[in-house]
Amino acid sequence: MGPRRGLVVAIALIASVLAGSSPAAAAPNGAQVAFFDVGRGLWSMEGIGDFYYGVPGDLPMLCDWNGNGTDTVGLYRSSSGFLYLRNQNNFGVADTSIFFGIPEDLPVCGDWNGDGKDTIGVYRPSTATFYLR
């Protein structure tokens, strides 16, 4: 699913980005749901409100980067291959910036090693390959 101006993407699981699900993706019990407007870089979260994080065209992610039990925002900027991760769900600069991937890649995240922290990865459609950190 590529970025499209004005499209609002619902995130329940990053798999919804890979599967190209509709903007009204459902979340499993206990999952954080966020809405991201890729045309404006605007996030909307129940109980938190609206805040800007990102620039038009960034691909959204929502994972627990620091292992505290709360999913927070992240972005993949395919034009530069950088991931920008925050440890809070509000306006601000990235807590972590990582160069990882090429323009066609799609961001993924998960707890690959069972340590309680989600880490990043990308899926490369042209080779049907995941690259996990």
Secondary structure as GFF3:
##gff-version 3
##sequence-region A 1 133
A	DSSP	beta_strand	8	11	.	.	.	ID=ss1
A	DSSP	alpha_helix	15	19	.	.	.	ID=ss2
A	DSSP	beta_strand	34	37	.	.	.	ID=ss3
A	DSSP	beta_strand	42	45	.	.	.	ID=ss4
A	DSSP	beta_strand	49	52	.	.	.	ID=ss5
A	DSSP	beta_strand	59	63	.	.	.	ID=ss6
A	DSSP	beta_strand	72	77	.	.	.	ID=ss7
A	DSSP	beta_strand	82	85	.	.	.	ID=ss8
A	DSSP	beta_strand	96	99	.	.	.	ID=ss9
A	DSSP	beta_strand	106	110	.	.	.	ID=ss10
A	DSSP	beta_strand	119	124	.	.	.	ID=ss11
A	DSSP	beta_strand	129	132	.	.	.	ID=ss12
###
